[in-house]
Amino acid sequence: MDIVQLIIGLPVLLFSAILHEIAHGYVAERLGDPTARLSGRLTLDPRKHIDPFMSIILPSLLLLSGSPVIFGGAKPVPIDEFNLKEGRKDVAIVALAGPLTNVLIAISAALILKALIFIHIGGIFFTIADVLLTIIFTYNLFLAIFNLLPIPPLDGSKIFSLLLPRREADAYLSIGSIGIFILLILLSFPIGGFSLQQFLYQLFISARSIMGM
């Protein structure tokens, strides 16, 4: 099953991350910043988005290890805050667009699967559709939940920074360059009885229950 998840799951995760980044770029352009489009990033061509570690190595290791938490990412689309009409507020809106896209994809997958069950589609077609749609639902929901964590450089940090004064927000967001290492440490080692991996998994279980999956 791990190999099946790797063969199916890795492309699903990659294109889900790509759609996540395209959503950032599209919303940024709507709010006044065409940087993503001018950089050629508003495309489904994976060559424009793949990050070797976040897009391939990390999710592959998580899939093969049987980790309950599966996530990955594509190269962040370039955003120029100074082109945005309302500065920090628009930065937060752009940040929210990525996870919201993953939530919408997850909901769509769940609705399609429920429709197939309702009309009593069976056989090999349903088996394949069930596996594919469940993976699409699971990975997109995980991507949304993971990216909403308020740890720089994740999207949740840009949303959370709106609650802080400008100077404190800038200092908080400045740790984004080491944020991925902080995340990997928190995911790998429980601290004071708190496990980020288990926390994310419990959030996923709760969200899945709310969606009736």
C-alpha positions in Angstrom: 0.0 0.0 0.0 2.9 2.4 0.7 4.1 2.0 -3.0 0.5 2.6 -4.2 0.3 5.7 -2.1 3.7 6.9 -3.4 2.8 6.3 -7.0 -0.6 8.0 -6.7 0.0 10.3 -3.7 3.1 12.0 -4.8 1.6 13.5 -8.0 -1.6 14.4 -6.1 0.4 16.2 -3.5 2.6 17.9 -6.1 -0.4 19.3 -8.1 -2.3 20.2 -5.0 0.7 22.2 -3.9 1.0 23.8 -7.3 -2.7 24.8 -7.2 -2.0 26.2 -3.8 0.8 28.4 -5.1 -1.2 29.5 -8.3 -4.0 30.6 -6.0 -1.5 32.9 -4.1 -0.3 34.3 -7.4 -3.8 34.8 -8.9 -5.2 36.5 -5.8 -2.1 38.7 -5.6 -2.6 39.8 -9.2 -6.2 40.6 -8.5 -5.0 42.8 -5.6 -2.5 44.7 -7.7 0.7 42.5 -7.8 1.4 40.9 -11.2 4.8 39.5 -10.0 3.8 35.8 -10.1 2.4 36.1 -13.6 5.4 38.1 -14.9 7.6 35.3 -13.4 5.7 32.6 -15.3 4.3 31.0 -12.2 0.6 31.1 -13.0 0.9 27.8 -14.9 0.3 24.1 -14.2 3.6 23.2 -15.7 5.3 21.4 -12.7 8.8 22.4 -14.0 8.0 26.0 -12.9 7.0 24.9 -9.4 9.0 21.9 -8.2 11.2 22.2 -5.2 13.4 19.1 -5.0 13.2 18.8 -1.2 9.6 20.0 -0.4 8.0 18.6 -3.6 9.7 15.2 -3.8 12.1 14.2 -1.1 10.2 15.1 2.0 6.7 13.8 1.0 8.3 10.6 -0.3 10.0 10.0 3.0 6.8 10.7 4.9 4.8 8.4 2.6 7.3 5.5 2.8 7.7 5.9 6.6 3.9 5.5 7.1 3.7 8.9 8.8 0.2 9.9 9.9 1.0 13.5 8.7 1.6 13.9 5.0 2.6 17.3 3.6 4.9 18.9 1.0 5.1 22.0 -1.0 6.1 23.8 -4.2 8.4 26.8 -4.6 6.6 29.8 -3.2 5.3 32.2 -5.9 7.0 35.6 -5.7 4.8 38.3 -4.2 5.8 42.0 -4.0 4.0 43.4 -1.0 4.6 47.0 -2.2 2.4 46.4 -5.2 -0.6 45.3 -3.1 -3.3 47.9 -2.6 -3.7 47.5 1.2 -0.3 46.2 2.3 -0.5 43.8 5.2 -4.2 43.1 4.9 -3.7 42.0 1.3 -0.7 39.9 2.2 -3.0 38.0 4.6 -5.7 37.6 2.0 -3.1 36.3 -0.5 -1.8 33.9 2.2 -5.3 32.6 2.9 -5.9 31.9 -0.8 -3.6 28.9 -0.8 -5.1 26.9 2.1 -8.6 27.9 1.1 -7.9 26.4 -2.4 -6.8 23.1 -0.7 -10.0 23.1 1.4 -12.1 23.6 -1.7 -10.3 20.7 -3.5 -10.9 18.5 -0.4 -14.6 19.3 -0.3 -15.0 18.7 -4.0 -13.3 15.3 -3.7 -15.6 14.4 -0.8 -18.7 15.5 -2.6 -17.8 13.5 -5.8 -17.1 10.4 -3.7 -20.4 10.7 -1.9 -22.2 11.2 -5.2 -20.6 8.0 -6.5 -21.8 6.1 -3.4 -25.3 7.6 -3.7 -25.7 6.5 -7.3 -24.4 3.0 -6.4 -21.4 3.1 -8.8 -19.5 -0.2 -8.2 -16.8 -2.4 -9.6 -13.3 -1.5 -10.4 -14.2 2.0 -11.4 -15.5 2.8 -7.9 -12.4 1.1 -6.3 -10.0 3.3 -8.3 -12.2 6.4 -7.8 -12.4 5.7 -4.0 -8.7 5.4 -3.6 -7.9 8.5 -5.8 -10.6 10.7 -4.3 -9.7 9.7 -0.7 -6.0 10.6 -1.3 -7.0 13.9 -2.9 -9.2 14.7 0.1 -6.7 13.6 2.7 -3.6 15.4 1.2 -5.4 18.6 0.5 -6.9 18.8 3.9 -3.5 18.1 5.5 -2.0 20.8 3.2 -4.6 23.3 4.4 -4.2 22.5 8.1 -0.4 22.4 7.9 -0.1 25.7 6.0 -2.4 27.5 8.5 0.0 26.9 11.4 1.2 30.3 12.6 4.9 29.5 12.2 6.8 31.5 9.6 7.1 31.1 6.6 3.7 29.2 6.5 0.6 31.1 5.4 -0.8 31.1 8.9 2.0 33.3 10.1 1.1 36.0 7.6 -2.5 35.9 8.7 -1.6 35.9 12.4 0.8 38.8 11.9 -2.2 41.1 11.3 -2.8 40.9 15.0 0.6 42.3 15.8 1.9 45.9 15.5 4.0 46.4 12.4 7.4 46.3 14.1 6.6 43.1 16.0 5.0 41.6 13.0 8.1 42.2 10.9 10.3 40.7 13.6 8.0 37.7 13.9 8.0 37.1 10.1 11.7 37.5 9.8 12.3 34.1 11.3 10.8 32.5 8.2 14.3 31.6 6.9 14.7 29.1 9.7 11.1 28.3 10.1 11.2 25.1 8.1 13.9 23.8 10.5 11.8 24.7 13.5 8.9 22.8 12.0 10.9 19.7 11.3 12.2 19.7 14.8 8.7 20.1 16.3 7.3 17.4 14.0 10.1 15.0 14.9 10.5 15.5 18.6 7.6 16.0 21.2 8.4 19.0 23.5 7.1 19.0 27.0 4.6 16.4 26.2 3.3 18.3 23.2 3.6 16.6 19.8 3.0 18.8 16.8 2.5 15.7 14.6 -0.2 14.3 16.9 -1.8 17.8 17.1 -2.0 18.1 13.3 -3.4 14.6 13.1 -6.1 15.3 15.6 -7.0 18.5 13.7 -7.3 16.4 10.6 -9.5 13.8 12.2 -11.8 16.6 13.5 -12.0 18.4 10.2 -12.6 15.0 8.4 -15.5 14.3 10.8 -17.0 17.7 10.2 -17.0 17.0 6.5 -18.5 13.6 7.0 -15.6 11.6 5.7 
